[in-house]
Amino acid sequence: PIPYLLKLWFAAFLGAAAGWGCKLMLGPRHPIPVATVVLGIYGTCYFAVTFAFGIPEARNVIGRVLRIVKSLKR
């Protein structure tokens, strides 16, 4: 459905904007650490926005991550 796709594209756009802004702030550095930081920010932003929109796949992934973190704390 169109609203579902719009939510995913909006999340991707926000994640890309956040990653691009971070890349600009980091300046010229070695590409591997920059890519690690930028992609981490993109992914975190994307999953946060899709989770907030109630996208089921994002809720499943974040739920699994939280369960793994809880099991590691024991």
N, C-alpha and C positions, 0 to 999 in steps of 0.2 A: 504493500500500500504506500501511497505517496507520503502521508505524514510520517511513517516509519523511516522512509528513505531520507526525508528532510531532516529528521532528528539525527540520523547517522552522519549526513553531510555537514550539518551544523557542528556536531561534535568534532568531526575531522578538521573542519576549518579552524575552530578554536584551538585545537591541539597543534595544528600547523602554525598558527599565528604565535602561540606561546613558544614553540620550539624555534621558530625563526627569530623572535625577539631575543631569546636566550643566545642564539648563535651570534647575533649582532653584538650583544653585550660582551661575549667572550672574546671577540676580536680574533686576530690571526693566531691560531694555535695549531698543534698537531691534530690532524683530522680524526684520529681514533678516539681520543678522550672527548673531543667536541661532539662527535657522533653519539657516543655513549650518553652524554648529558642531554643532548637535544632529543634523541629518541626516547630517553626515559621521561623527559618532560612531556613530549607528545603523547606517549602511551598513558601516562598518569592522567593528563588532562582529558584525553579521549574517554578513558574508562570512567572518570569521575562524572563527566557530562552525560554519558550514556546511562550510567547508574542513576543519576538524578532524573533523567527522562523516563526511567522505568523500563529500559530495554532488557528483556529477559536474559539474553546471553551475557550481558555485562553483569547483571545481578548474580548469575551462576558463577562466573569467573571470580568476581570479588568475594562471593561466599566461600568458594574453595580456598582462596588465598587466606581469608580470615580463619578458616578452620585449620589450615596448616600452621599459621602463626600461633593459634591457641594451643595446638598440640606440641609445638616446639617449646612453649613456655612451661610445660609441665615437667 
